Amino acid sequence: MFFWSLLTFATILFRTFVAASPTLGLSESEFTRKLDKFIHMKDLNDVDEANDMLEFIGSNNLPTGIPWNQFKEVTNQIFECLKAETLRQPACKAFEKIVSVDNNKYFMYNGRRKYDIKPYMYKLLENINEASRYLDQESLLYVYKSVASIIEYGYAGNNLRDHENNYAKSIMSVPNEMIEEVWKAIHNDNTEGVNVLDENQIDKILNILNMYNAAPHYSLFHQHISKNIFDLFSKFIFNKEIVDASGKTEEMMNGFSKFSYSYVINAGQRNLHADGPQKT
């Protein structure tokens, strides 16, 4: 009995030590120097080195004493890596890892200082809005889920109510703009008698659904969802005359079903609109 109690205590102590340490056998200063090396990498075409650094970040807890500026620079460099297709998977995992720590979420959401006018979250959202233009569906979903978790963390903590609406509006602005572009393109095509959804349009719709599905289970986001997503599916996707040239109709419908189910379950009482929240 004493042996098993001792073993349990030793296991808990070991796990606590591992959680508190960035990685076994590497001091905080060595970890920091490794991050500096990553920050100052100029040639991201050296895929092997960049990949190794991203996997290192994605597999280890950042030291609690890491300077705030270094944390921001590491995050910015990860977004640079997202531009390279060969680095996207490890870059997504690295980003997910560093934003998963509550302490990091707090400072990103609230700012490092108590009265920061524009916390780092604003810069992060700018990076995401840019990256969403070229990310593939899987990477986009990864990034949006990670960012949504930061906003939800701050929202649940009842922090900075003057910022949270800006954050939600900003992250939803990209899929809203994309759905507006798709809506106009399909509408113009159909007024000319063309009843075909080409592969490019389908891929855009799938990207939009991935972004919406990364966020709408958080009630804060619902007031910023464009009604055009429902207009598009009701007017075109359910029209039997519309031909899907890419063969991705089922995938698209599954994405919309997931989105609509989440909306009805979590925020069905809210009104959707194209231009932002309205008081009722």
PyRosetta script that sets phi, psi and omega in degrees:
from pyrosetta import init, pose_from_sequence

init()
pose = pose_from_sequence("MFFWSLLTFATILFRTFVAASPTLGLSESEFTRKLDKFIHMKDLNDVDEANDMLEFIGSNNLPTGIPWNQFKEVTNQIFECLKAETLRQPACKAFEKIVSVDNNKYFMYNGRRKYDIKPYMYKLLENINEASRYLDQESLLYVYKSVASIIEYGYAGNNLRDHENNYAKSIMSVPNEMIEEVWKAIHNDNTEGVNVLDENQIDKILNILNMYNAAPHYSLFHQHISKNIFDLFSKFIFNKEIVDASGKTEEMMNGFSKFSYSYVINAGQRNLHADGPQKT")
pose.set_psi(1, -45.2)
pose.set_omega(1, 179.1)
pose.set_phi(2, -62.0)
pose.set_psi(2, -38.1)
pose.set_omega(2, -179.2)
pose.set_phi(3, -61.8)
pose.set_psi(3, -46.2)
pose.set_omega(3, -178.0)
pose.set_phi(4, -68.3)
pose.set_psi(4, -34.9)
pose.set_omega(4, 176.3)
pose.set_phi(5, -65.0)
pose.set_psi(5, -41.9)
pose.set_omega(5, 178.9)
pose.set_phi(6, -65.3)
pose.set_psi(6, -40.7)
pose.set_omega(6, 179.2)
pose.set_phi(7, -64.1)
pose.set_psi(7, -42.0)
pose.set_omega(7, 178.3)
pose.set_phi(8, -61.9)
pose.set_psi(8, -44.1)
pose.set_omega(8, 179.2)
pose.set_phi(9, -62.8)
pose.set_psi(9, -42.1)
pose.set_omega(9, -179.7)
pose.set_phi(10, -64.8)
pose.set_psi(10, -38.4)
pose.set_omega(10, 179.2)
pose.set_phi(11, -64.6)
pose.set_psi(11, -44.6)
pose.set_omega(11, 178.7)
pose.set_phi(12, -62.6)
pose.set_psi(12, -42.9)
pose.set_omega(12, -180.0)
pose.set_phi(13, -63.1)
pose.set_psi(13, -41.2)
pose.set_omega(13, 179.9)
pose.set_phi(14, -64.7)
pose.set_psi(14, -45.0)
pose.set_omega(14, -179.9)
pose.set_phi(15, -64.2)
pose.set_psi(15, -37.3)
pose.set_omega(15, 177.7)
pose.set_phi(16, -63.9)
pose.set_psi(16, -41.2)
pose.set_omega(16, 179.8)
pose.set_phi(17, -65.1)
pose.set_psi(17, -42.7)
pose.set_omega(17, 179.6)
pose.set_phi(18, -64.0)
pose.set_psi(18, -42.5)
pose.set_omega(18, -179.4)
pose.set_phi(19, -64.7)
pose.set_psi(19, -33.9)
pose.set_omega(19, -177.5)
pose.set_phi(20, -82.1)
pose.set_psi(20, -18.1)
pose.set_omega(20, -177.4)
pose.set_phi(21, -101.6)
pose.set_psi(21, 140.5)
pose.set_omega(21, 178.5)
pose.set_phi(22, -61.5)
pose.set_psi(22, -43.2)
pose.set_omega(22, 174.5)
pose.set_phi(23, -167.1)
pose.set_psi(23, 144.1)
pose.set_omega(23, -177.4)
pose.set_phi(24, -63.6)
pose.set_psi(24, 136.0)
pose.set_omega(24, 176.5)
pose.set_phi(25, 83.4)
pose.set_psi(25, 2.8)
pose.set_omega(25, -179.7)
pose.set_phi(26, -127.0)
pose.set_psi(26, 120.0)
pose.set_omega(26, -178.9)
pose.set_phi(27, -73.5)
pose.set_psi(27, 166.4)
pose.set_omega(27, 180.0)
pose.set_phi(28, -62.8)
pose.set_psi(28, -38.9)
pose.set_omega(28, 179.6)
pose.set_phi(29, -66.9)
pose.set_psi(29, -38.0)
pose.set_omega(29, 177.2)
pose.set_phi(30, -67.1)
pose.set_psi(30, -39.8)
pose.set_omega(30, 177.3)
pose.set_phi(31, -61.8)
pose.set_psi(31, -44.1)
pose.set_omega(31, -179.6)
pose.set_phi(32, -63.1)
pose.set_psi(32, -41.0)
pose.set_omega(32, 178.4)
pose.set_phi(33, -65.0)
pose.set_psi(33, -35.8)
pose.set_omega(33, 178.4)
pose.set_phi(34, -65.8)
pose.set_psi(34, -39.7)
pose.set_omega(34, 177.0)
pose.set_phi(35, -66.3)
pose.set_psi(35, -38.5)
pose.set_omega(35, 177.3)
pose.set_phi(36, -60.7)
pose.set_psi(36, -40.1)
pose.set_omega(36, 178.1)
pose.set_phi(37, -61.0)
pose.set_psi(37, -41.5)
pose.set_omega(37, 178.6)
pose.set_phi(38, -65.1)
pose.set_psi(38, -43.4)
pose.set_omega(38, -178.6)
pose.set_phi(39, -59.8)
pose.set_psi(39, -38.7)
pose.set_omega(39, -173.9)
pose.set_phi(40, -94.8)
pose.set_psi(40, 12.1)
pose.set_omega(40, 174.4)
pose.set_phi(41, -69.0)
pose.set_psi(41, 117.9)
pose.set_omega(41, -178.7)
pose.set_phi(42, -90.1)
pose.set_psi(42, -36.3)
pose.set_omega(42, -175.8)
pose.set_phi(43, -102.6)
pose.set_psi(43, 93.7)
pose.set_omega(43, 178.9)
pose.set_phi(44, -77.8)
pose.set_psi(44, -1.3)
pose.set_omega(44, 175.3)
pose.set_phi(45, -74.2)
pose.set_psi(45, -15.2)
pose.set_omega(45, 172.7)
pose.set_phi(46, -75.7)
pose.set_psi(46, 79.9)
pose.set_omega(46, -169.5)
pose.set_phi(47, -59.1)
pose.set_psi(47, -42.4)
pose.set_omega(47, -176.1)
pose.set_phi(48, -61.2)
pose.set_psi(48, -47.2)
pose.set_omega(48, -178.9)
pose.set_phi(49, -66.3)
pose.set_psi(49, -45.4)
pose.set_omega(49, 179.8)
pose.set_phi(50, -63.4)
pose.set_psi(50, -41.0)
pose.set_omega(50, 179.5)
pose.set_phi(51, -63.3)
pose.set_psi(51, -41.9)
pose.set_omega(51, 178.8)
pose.set_phi(52, -61.8)
pose.set_psi(52, -41.3)
pose.set_omega(52, -179.6)
pose.set_phi(53, -67.2)
pose.set_psi(53, -41.3)
pose.set_omega(53, 179.5)
pose.set_phi(54, -65.5)
pose.set_psi(54, -41.1)
pose.set_omega(54, 178.3)
pose.set_phi(55, -66.0)
pose.set_psi(55, -35.5)
pose.set_omega(55, 177.2)
pose.set_phi(56, -62.9)
pose.set_psi(56, -46.7)
pose.set_omega(56, 179.9)
pose.set_phi(57, -65.7)
pose.set_psi(57, -40.0)
pose.set_omega(57, -178.0)
pose.set_phi(58, -73.4)
pose.set_psi(58, -11.4)
pose.set_omega(58, -176.5)
pose.set_phi(59, -110.0)
pose.set_psi(59, -5.2)
pose.set_omega(59, -174.7)
pose.set_phi(60, -131.8)
pose.set_psi(60, 149.7)
pose.set_omega(60, 175.3)
pose.set_phi(61, -77.3)
pose.set_psi(61, 130.9)
pose.set_omega(61, 176.0)
pose.set_phi(62, -66.3)
pose.set_psi(62, 143.5)
pose.set_omega(62, 178.5)
pose.set_phi(63, -59.3)
pose.set_psi(63, 144.0)
pose.set_omega(63, 179.4)
pose.set_phi(64, -66.2)
pose.set_psi(64, -21.7)
pose.set_omega(64, -177.8)
pose.set_phi(65, -94.1)
pose.set_psi(65, 10.6)
pose.set_omega(65, -179.6)
pose.set_phi(66, -62.1)
pose.set_psi(66, 133.3)
pose.set_omega(66, 178.3)
pose.set_phi(67, -58.8)
pose.set_psi(67, 143.3)
pose.set_omega(67, -177.1)
pose.set_phi(68, -61.8)
pose.set_psi(68, -40.3)
pose.set_omega(68, 179.0)
pose.set_phi(69, -63.5)
pose.set_psi(69, -36.9)
pose.set_omega(69, 178.3)
pose.set_phi(70, -66.8)
pose.set_psi(70, -40.4)
pose.set_omega(70, 177.1)
pose.set_phi(71, -58.1)
pose.set_psi(71, -45.5)
pose.set_omega(71, -179.5)
pose.set_phi(72, -64.9)
pose.set_psi(72, -39.4)
pose.set_omega(72, -179.7)
pose.set_phi(73, -67.6)
pose.set_psi(73, -37.5)
pose.set_omega(73, 176.0)
pose.set_phi(74, -62.4)
pose.set_psi(74, -44.0)
pose.set_omega(74, 179.7)
pose.set_phi(75, -62.9)
pose.set_psi(75, -43.7)
pose.set_omega(75, 178.8)
pose.set_phi(76, -62.9)
pose.set_psi(76, -38.7)
pose.set_omega(76, 179.6)
pose.set_phi(77, -67.9)
pose.set_psi(77, -34.3)
pose.set_omega(77, 176.1)
pose.set_phi(78, -61.2)
pose.set_psi(78, -38.8)
pose.set_omega(78, 178.2)
pose.set_phi(79, -67.6)
pose.set_psi(79, -31.4)
pose.set_omega(79, 173.9)
pose.set_phi(80, -64.4)
pose.set_psi(80, -39.1)
pose.set_omega(80, 179.5)
pose.set_phi(81, -66.4)
pose.set_psi(81, -28.7)
pose.set_omega(81, 179.3)
pose.set_phi(82, -63.7)
pose.set_psi(82, -19.3)
pose.set_omega(82, -179.8)
pose.set_phi(83, -72.4)
pose.set_psi(83, -22.8)
pose.set_omega(83, -179.5)
pose.set_phi(84, -94.3)
pose.set_psi(84, 121.2)
pose.set_omega(84, -177.1)
pose.set_phi(85, -56.8)
pose.set_psi(85, -37.4)
pose.set_omega(85, -176.6)
pose.set_phi(86, -71.3)
pose.set_psi(86, -14.1)
pose.set_omega(86, -177.7)
pose.set_phi(87, -109.8)
pose.set_psi(87, -1.1)
pose.set_omega(87, -171.7)
pose.set_phi(88, -64.1)
pose.set_psi(88, -43.7)
pose.set_omega(88, -177.6)
pose.set_phi(89, -62.2)
pose.set_psi(89, -51.9)
pose.set_omega(89, 177.7)
pose.set_phi(90, -66.6)
pose.set_psi(90, -29.8)
pose.set_omega(90, 178.8)
pose.set_phi(91, -67.3)
pose.set_psi(91, -40.7)
pose.set_omega(91, 178.0)
pose.set_phi(92, -62.7)
pose.set_psi(92, -43.3)
pose.set_omega(92, -179.3)
pose.set_phi(93, -67.7)
pose.set_psi(93, -36.9)
pose.set_omega(93, 177.7)
pose.set_phi(94, -65.6)
pose.set_psi(94, -42.2)
pose.set_omega(94, 178.7)
pose.set_phi(95, -64.1)
pose.set_psi(95, -44.6)
pose.set_omega(95, 179.2)
pose.set_phi(96, -59.4)
pose.set_psi(96, -38.9)
pose.set_omega(96, -178.0)
pose.set_phi(97, -65.9)
pose.set_psi(97, -48.1)
pose.set_omega(97, -173.4)
pose.set_phi(98, -74.0)
pose.set_psi(98, -23.5)
pose.set_omega(98, 178.6)
pose.set_phi(99, -93.1)
pose.set_psi(99, -2.4)
pose.set_omega(99, -178.8)
pose.set_phi(100, -80.9)
pose.set_psi(100, -14.6)
pose.set_omega(100, -179.2)
pose.set_phi(101, -81.6)
pose.set_psi(101, 126.8)
pose.set_omega(101, -175.6)
pose.set_phi(102, -56.6)
pose.set_psi(102, -38.4)
pose.set_omega(102, -179.5)
pose.set_phi(103, -62.4)
pose.set_psi(103, -40.0)
pose.set_omega(103, 177.5)
pose.set_phi(104, -67.3)
pose.set_psi(104, -41.5)
pose.set_omega(104, 178.5)
pose.set_phi(105, -59.5)
pose.set_psi(105, -42.7)
pose.set_omega(105, -177.4)
pose.set_phi(106, -59.8)
pose.set_psi(106, -48.6)
pose.set_omega(106, -176.9)
pose.set_phi(107, -72.0)
pose.set_psi(107, -33.9)
pose.set_omega(107, 176.5)
pose.set_phi(108, -65.4)
pose.set_psi(108, -42.3)
pose.set_omega(108, -176.6)
pose.set_phi(109, -74.6)
pose.set_psi(109, -45.7)
pose.set_omega(109, -172.7)
pose.set_phi(110, -96.1)
pose.set_psi(110, -21.5)
pose.set_omega(110, -172.8)
pose.set_phi(111, 98.9)
pose.set_psi(111, 158.2)
pose.set_omega(111, -178.7)
pose.set_phi(112, -74.8)
pose.set_psi(112, -36.0)
pose.set_omega(112, 178.5)
pose.set_phi(113, -105.5)
pose.set_psi(113, 155.4)
pose.set_omega(113, -171.9)
pose.set_phi(114, -58.5)
pose.set_psi(114, -36.8)
pose.set_omega(114, -174.2)
pose.set_phi(115, -113.3)
pose.set_psi(115, 33.3)
pose.set_omega(115, 174.8)
pose.set_phi(116, -59.4)
pose.set_psi(116, 124.7)
pose.set_omega(116, -179.6)
pose.set_phi(117, -70.1)
pose.set_psi(117, -42.0)
pose.set_omega(117, 179.3)
pose.set_phi(118, -128.2)
pose.set_psi(118, 94.4)
pose.set_omega(118, 176.6)
pose.set_phi(119, -57.7)
pose.set_psi(119, 164.8)
pose.set_omega(119, -177.9)
pose.set_phi(120, -59.8)
pose.set_psi(120, -20.4)
pose.set_omega(120, 179.9)
pose.set_phi(121, -56.1)
pose.set_psi(121, -34.5)
pose.set_omega(121, 179.7)
pose.set_phi(122, -63.7)
pose.set_psi(122, -43.5)
pose.set_omega(122, 178.0)
pose.set_phi(123, -65.5)
pose.set_psi(123, -39.6)
pose.set_omega(123, 179.1)
pose.set_phi(124, -61.0)
pose.set_psi(124, -42.0)
pose.set_omega(124, 179.2)
pose.set_phi(125, -68.1)
pose.set_psi(125, -34.9)
pose.set_omega(125, 174.9)
pose.set_phi(126, -61.5)
pose.set_psi(126, -44.2)
pose.set_omega(126, 178.9)
pose.set_phi(127, -61.8)
pose.set_psi(127, -40.9)
pose.set_omega(127, -178.3)
pose.set_phi(128, -69.4)
pose.set_psi(128, -40.7)
pose.set_omega(128, 178.2)
pose.set_phi(129, -60.3)
pose.set_psi(129, -37.9)
pose.set_omega(129, 177.5)
pose.set_phi(130, -71.3)
pose.set_psi(130, -45.9)
pose.set_omega(130, -176.9)
pose.set_phi(131, -64.6)
pose.set_psi(131, -29.3)
pose.set_omega(131, -177.7)
pose.set_phi(132, -65.5)
pose.set_psi(132, -15.1)
pose.set_omega(132, -179.9)
pose.set_phi(133, -74.0)
pose.set_psi(133, -24.3)
pose.set_omega(133, -175.2)
pose.set_phi(134, -126.6)
pose.set_psi(134, -5.5)
pose.set_omega(134, -179.1)
pose.set_phi(135, -72.3)
pose.set_psi(135, 145.7)
pose.set_omega(135, 173.2)
pose.set_phi(136, -74.0)
pose.set_psi(136, 169.8)
pose.set_omega(136, -173.5)
pose.set_phi(137, -58.8)
pose.set_psi(137, -45.9)
pose.set_omega(137, -177.2)
pose.set_phi(138, -64.3)
pose.set_psi(138, -44.2)
pose.set_omega(138, -179.8)
pose.set_phi(139, -66.1)
pose.set_psi(139, -39.4)
pose.set_omega(139, 179.7)
pose.set_phi(140, -61.1)
pose.set_psi(140, -43.4)
pose.set_omega(140, 179.5)
pose.set_phi(141, -64.3)
pose.set_psi(141, -40.8)
pose.set_omega(141, 177.7)
pose.set_phi(142, -58.0)
pose.set_psi(142, -50.6)
pose.set_omega(142, -175.8)
pose.set_phi(143, -65.7)
pose.set_psi(143, -45.3)
pose.set_omega(143, -177.7)
pose.set_phi(144, -65.6)
pose.set_psi(144, -38.0)
pose.set_omega(144, 176.8)
pose.set_phi(145, -62.2)
pose.set_psi(145, -41.3)
pose.set_omega(145, -179.5)
pose.set_phi(146, -64.2)
pose.set_psi(146, -44.0)
pose.set_omega(146, -179.1)
pose.set_phi(147, -69.4)
pose.set_psi(147, -40.1)
pose.set_omega(147, 177.9)
pose.set_phi(148, -59.8)
pose.set_psi(148, -34.6)
pose.set_omega(148, -179.8)
pose.set_phi(149, -67.2)
pose.set_psi(149, -31.9)
pose.set_omega(149, 177.8)
pose.set_phi(150, -67.9)
pose.set_psi(150, -46.5)
pose.set_omega(150, -178.4)
pose.set_phi(151, -65.7)
pose.set_psi(151, -40.4)
pose.set_omega(151, 178.1)
pose.set_phi(152, -64.4)
pose.set_psi(152, -37.7)
pose.set_omega(152, 178.4)
pose.set_phi(153, -60.9)
pose.set_psi(153, -46.5)
pose.set_omega(153, 179.6)
pose.set_phi(154, -68.2)
pose.set_psi(154, -37.7)
pose.set_omega(154, -180.0)
pose.set_phi(155, -65.2)
pose.set_psi(155, -44.3)
pose.set_omega(155, -179.7)
pose.set_phi(156, -66.3)
pose.set_psi(156, -29.5)
pose.set_omega(156, 179.4)
pose.set_phi(157, -83.5)
pose.set_psi(157, 3.8)
pose.set_omega(157, 177.7)
pose.set_phi(158, 59.2)
pose.set_psi(158, 40.2)
pose.set_omega(158, -176.7)
pose.set_phi(159, -104.3)
pose.set_psi(159, 141.1)
pose.set_omega(159, 169.9)
pose.set_phi(160, 43.7)
pose.set_psi(160, 66.1)
pose.set_omega(160, -179.0)
pose.set_phi(161, -61.3)
pose.set_psi(161, -21.8)
pose.set_omega(161, 179.5)
pose.set_phi(162, -76.4)
pose.set_psi(162, -16.2)
pose.set_omega(162, -179.7)
pose.set_phi(163, -98.7)
pose.set_psi(163, -31.5)
pose.set_omega(163, -168.8)
pose.set_phi(164, -60.2)
pose.set_psi(164, -38.0)
pose.set_omega(164, 179.8)
pose.set_phi(165, -67.5)
pose.set_psi(165, -37.6)
pose.set_omega(165, 176.3)
pose.set_phi(166, -63.1)
pose.set_psi(166, -41.4)
pose.set_omega(166, 179.7)
pose.set_phi(167, -62.7)
pose.set_psi(167, -49.1)
pose.set_omega(167, -178.3)
pose.set_phi(168, -63.5)
pose.set_psi(168, -43.0)
pose.set_omega(168, -179.8)
pose.set_phi(169, -63.2)
pose.set_psi(169, -39.6)
pose.set_omega(169, -178.2)
pose.set_phi(170, -66.2)
pose.set_psi(170, -45.9)
pose.set_omega(170, -176.6)
pose.set_phi(171, -70.8)
pose.set_psi(171, -28.1)
pose.set_omega(171, 179.0)
pose.set_phi(172, -86.1)
pose.set_psi(172, -12.4)
pose.set_omega(172, -177.1)
pose.set_phi(173, -65.1)
pose.set_psi(173, -32.4)
pose.set_omega(173, -178.1)
pose.set_phi(174, -67.1)
pose.set_psi(174, -53.4)
pose.set_omega(174, 177.1)
pose.set_phi(175, -63.1)
pose.set_psi(175, -31.4)
pose.set_omega(175, 177.9)
pose.set_phi(176, -65.1)
pose.set_psi(176, -42.3)
pose.set_omega(176, 178.1)
pose.set_phi(177, -67.0)
pose.set_psi(177, -38.5)
pose.set_omega(177, -180.0)
pose.set_phi(178, -66.4)
pose.set_psi(178, -40.0)
pose.set_omega(178, -179.7)
pose.set_phi(179, -68.5)
pose.set_psi(179, -31.7)
pose.set_omega(179, 176.3)
pose.set_phi(180, -64.4)
pose.set_psi(180, -42.2)
pose.set_omega(180, 179.0)
pose.set_phi(181, -64.7)
pose.set_psi(181, -43.9)
pose.set_omega(181, 179.8)
pose.set_phi(182, -65.4)
pose.set_psi(182, -42.4)
pose.set_omega(182, 179.7)
pose.set_phi(183, -58.1)
pose.set_psi(183, -46.6)
pose.set_omega(183, -179.3)
pose.set_phi(184, -65.7)
pose.set_psi(184, -42.6)
pose.set_omega(184, -178.2)
pose.set_phi(185, -64.2)
pose.set_psi(185, -46.0)
pose.set_omega(185, -179.6)
pose.set_phi(186, -68.3)
pose.set_psi(186, -39.5)
pose.set_omega(186, 179.0)
pose.set_phi(187, -61.7)
pose.set_psi(187, -44.1)
pose.set_omega(187, 179.7)
pose.set_phi(188, -64.3)
pose.set_psi(188, -41.6)
pose.set_omega(188, 179.2)
pose.set_phi(189, -62.1)
pose.set_psi(189, -42.1)
pose.set_omega(189, -175.8)
pose.set_phi(190, -75.2)
pose.set_psi(190, -26.1)
pose.set_omega(190, 175.6)
pose.set_phi(191, -69.3)
pose.set_psi(191, -20.1)
pose.set_omega(191, 178.3)
pose.set_phi(192, -95.2)
pose.set_psi(192, 7.4)
pose.set_omega(192, 177.3)
pose.set_phi(193, 84.6)
pose.set_psi(193, 12.4)
pose.set_omega(193, 179.3)
pose.set_phi(194, -95.7)
pose.set_psi(194, 110.9)
pose.set_omega(194, -176.2)
pose.set_phi(195, -107.5)
pose.set_psi(195, 50.9)
pose.set_omega(195, -179.0)
pose.set_phi(196, -129.8)
pose.set_psi(196, 128.1)
pose.set_omega(196, 171.5)
pose.set_phi(197, -91.5)
pose.set_psi(197, 112.1)
pose.set_omega(197, -179.0)
pose.set_phi(198, -78.1)
pose.set_psi(198, 170.1)
pose.set_omega(198, -174.2)
pose.set_phi(199, -63.4)
pose.set_psi(199, -34.7)
pose.set_omega(199, 179.3)
pose.set_phi(200, -63.5)
pose.set_psi(200, -43.2)
pose.set_omega(200, 178.5)
pose.set_phi(201, -65.0)
pose.set_psi(201, -41.8)
pose.set_omega(201, 179.1)
pose.set_phi(202, -62.0)
pose.set_psi(202, -44.6)
pose.set_omega(202, -179.9)
pose.set_phi(203, -62.6)
pose.set_psi(203, -37.7)
pose.set_omega(203, 177.6)
pose.set_phi(204, -64.6)
pose.set_psi(204, -42.3)
pose.set_omega(204, 179.5)
pose.set_phi(205, -63.8)
pose.set_psi(205, -41.0)
pose.set_omega(205, 178.0)
pose.set_phi(206, -63.6)
pose.set_psi(206, -39.2)
pose.set_omega(206, 176.4)
pose.set_phi(207, -61.8)
pose.set_psi(207, -43.2)
pose.set_omega(207, 179.8)
pose.set_phi(208, -62.0)
pose.set_psi(208, -46.4)
pose.set_omega(208, 180.0)
pose.set_phi(209, -63.5)
pose.set_psi(209, -36.8)
pose.set_omega(209, 176.9)
pose.set_phi(210, -60.8)
pose.set_psi(210, -40.6)
pose.set_omega(210, 179.8)
pose.set_phi(211, -69.9)
pose.set_psi(211, -45.4)
pose.set_omega(211, 177.6)
pose.set_phi(212, -61.4)
pose.set_psi(212, -40.8)
pose.set_omega(212, -178.0)
pose.set_phi(213, -72.0)
pose.set_psi(213, -15.6)
pose.set_omega(213, 175.2)
pose.set_phi(214, -82.1)
pose.set_psi(214, -14.2)
pose.set_omega(214, -173.5)
pose.set_phi(215, -124.9)
pose.set_psi(215, -34.9)
pose.set_omega(215, -166.7)
pose.set_phi(216, -65.0)
pose.set_psi(216, -11.9)
pose.set_omega(216, 176.0)
pose.set_phi(217, -75.3)
pose.set_psi(217, -3.2)
pose.set_omega(217, 170.9)
pose.set_phi(218, -99.3)
pose.set_psi(218, 119.9)
pose.set_omega(218, -172.0)
pose.set_phi(219, -59.9)
pose.set_psi(219, -27.3)
pose.set_omega(219, -178.3)
pose.set_phi(220, -59.2)
pose.set_psi(220, -28.8)
pose.set_omega(220, -173.2)
pose.set_phi(221, -81.8)
pose.set_psi(221, -22.2)
pose.set_omega(221, -168.1)
pose.set_phi(222, -62.3)
pose.set_psi(222, -34.2)
pose.set_omega(222, -178.0)
pose.set_phi(223, -69.2)
pose.set_psi(223, -11.1)
pose.set_omega(223, -178.9)
pose.set_phi(224, -107.1)
pose.set_psi(224, 5.3)
pose.set_omega(224, 179.2)
pose.set_phi(225, -80.0)
pose.set_psi(225, 131.8)
pose.set_omega(225, -179.5)
pose.set_phi(226, -71.4)
pose.set_psi(226, 137.1)
pose.set_omega(226, 177.0)
pose.set_phi(227, -68.8)
pose.set_psi(227, -14.4)
pose.set_omega(227, -178.6)
pose.set_phi(228, -64.5)
pose.set_psi(228, -22.1)
pose.set_omega(228, 177.9)
pose.set_phi(229, -66.3)
pose.set_psi(229, -37.0)
pose.set_omega(229, 177.1)
pose.set_phi(230, -76.8)
pose.set_psi(230, -38.0)
pose.set_omega(230, 177.6)
pose.set_phi(231, -60.1)
pose.set_psi(231, -41.8)
pose.set_omega(231, -178.2)
pose.set_phi(232, -62.9)
pose.set_psi(232, -46.9)
pose.set_omega(232, -177.5)
pose.set_phi(233, -70.7)
pose.set_psi(233, -34.8)
pose.set_omega(233, -179.5)
pose.set_phi(234, -73.1)
pose.set_psi(234, -35.3)
pose.set_omega(234, -174.9)
pose.set_phi(235, -88.8)
pose.set_psi(235, -32.4)
pose.set_omega(235, -173.4)
pose.set_phi(236, -116.5)
pose.set_psi(236, -48.9)
pose.set_omega(236, -173.7)
pose.set_phi(237, -66.3)
pose.set_psi(237, -34.2)
pose.set_omega(237, -179.5)
pose.set_phi(238, -89.2)
pose.set_psi(238, 2.9)
pose.set_omega(238, 177.2)
pose.set_phi(239, -84.4)
pose.set_psi(239, 114.6)
pose.set_omega(239, -175.6)
pose.set_phi(240, -63.8)
pose.set_psi(240, -18.9)
pose.set_omega(240, -179.2)
pose.set_phi(241, -78.1)
pose.set_psi(241, -17.1)
pose.set_omega(241, 179.6)
pose.set_phi(242, -74.0)
pose.set_psi(242, 129.4)
pose.set_omega(242, -178.5)
pose.set_phi(243, -104.2)
pose.set_psi(243, 130.2)
pose.set_omega(243, 176.5)
pose.set_phi(244, -94.9)
pose.set_psi(244, 104.4)
pose.set_omega(244, -176.5)
pose.set_phi(245, -72.5)
pose.set_psi(245, -19.3)
pose.set_omega(245, -175.4)
pose.set_phi(246, -93.6)
pose.set_psi(246, -14.1)
pose.set_omega(246, -179.2)
pose.set_phi(247, 76.2)
pose.set_psi(247, 23.2)
pose.set_omega(247, -177.0)
pose.set_phi(248, -109.7)
pose.set_psi(248, 19.8)
pose.set_omega(248, -177.6)
pose.set_phi(249, -58.3)
pose.set_psi(249, -45.4)
pose.set_omega(249, -177.1)
pose.set_phi(250, -62.5)
pose.set_psi(250, -43.0)
pose.set_omega(250, 178.6)
pose.set_phi(251, -61.8)
pose.set_psi(251, -40.7)
pose.set_omega(251, -179.9)
pose.set_phi(252, -67.2)
pose.set_psi(252, -41.5)
pose.set_omega(252, -179.7)
pose.set_phi(253, -67.5)
pose.set_psi(253, -36.0)
pose.set_omega(253, 176.8)
pose.set_phi(254, -63.5)
pose.set_psi(254, -40.5)
pose.set_omega(254, 178.2)
pose.set_phi(255, -64.5)
pose.set_psi(255, -40.5)
pose.set_omega(255, 179.7)
pose.set_phi(256, -70.1)
pose.set_psi(256, -37.3)
pose.set_omega(256, 178.3)
pose.set_phi(257, -61.9)
pose.set_psi(257, -42.7)
pose.set_omega(257, 178.2)
pose.set_phi(258, -62.7)
pose.set_psi(258, -43.3)
pose.set_omega(258, -179.9)
pose.set_phi(259, -64.0)
pose.set_psi(259, -49.1)
pose.set_omega(259, -176.2)
pose.set_phi(260, -67.1)
pose.set_psi(260, -36.4)
pose.set_omega(260, 178.0)
pose.set_phi(261, -63.4)
pose.set_psi(261, -45.6)
pose.set_omega(261, 179.4)
pose.set_phi(262, -61.7)
pose.set_psi(262, -40.3)
pose.set_omega(262, -178.9)
pose.set_phi(263, -65.8)
pose.set_psi(263, -46.1)
pose.set_omega(263, -178.2)
pose.set_phi(264, -64.2)
pose.set_psi(264, -42.1)
pose.set_omega(264, -177.6)
pose.set_phi(265, -67.7)
pose.set_psi(265, -41.5)
pose.set_omega(265, -169.9)
pose.set_phi(266, -99.9)
pose.set_psi(266, -30.0)
pose.set_omega(266, -174.6)
pose.set_phi(267, -150.0)
pose.set_psi(267, 37.3)
pose.set_omega(267, -177.3)
pose.set_phi(268, -63.1)
pose.set_psi(268, -18.2)
pose.set_omega(268, -177.4)
pose.set_phi(269, -80.2)
pose.set_psi(269, -11.2)
pose.set_omega(269, -176.7)
pose.set_phi(270, -86.1)
pose.set_psi(270, 149.2)
pose.set_omega(270, 176.6)
pose.set_phi(271, -86.6)
pose.set_psi(271, 138.0)
pose.set_omega(271, 174.6)
pose.set_phi(272, -93.2)
pose.set_psi(272, 147.1)
pose.set_omega(272, 179.0)
pose.set_phi(273, -156.6)
pose.set_psi(273, 160.3)
pose.set_omega(273, -173.8)
pose.set_phi(274, -83.3)
pose.set_psi(274, -28.4)
pose.set_omega(274, -168.0)
pose.set_phi(275, -107.3)
pose.set_psi(275, 7.0)
pose.set_omega(275, 179.2)
pose.set_phi(276, 123.1)
pose.set_psi(276, 177.9)
pose.set_omega(276, -175.9)
pose.set_phi(277, -68.1)
pose.set_psi(277, 143.7)
pose.set_omega(277, 176.9)
pose.set_phi(278, -127.0)
pose.set_psi(278, 144.4)
pose.set_omega(278, 178.3)
pose.set_phi(279, -80.4)
pose.set_psi(279, 141.7)
pose.set_omega(279, 179.1)
pose.set_phi(280, -115.9)
pose.dump_pdb("model.pdb")
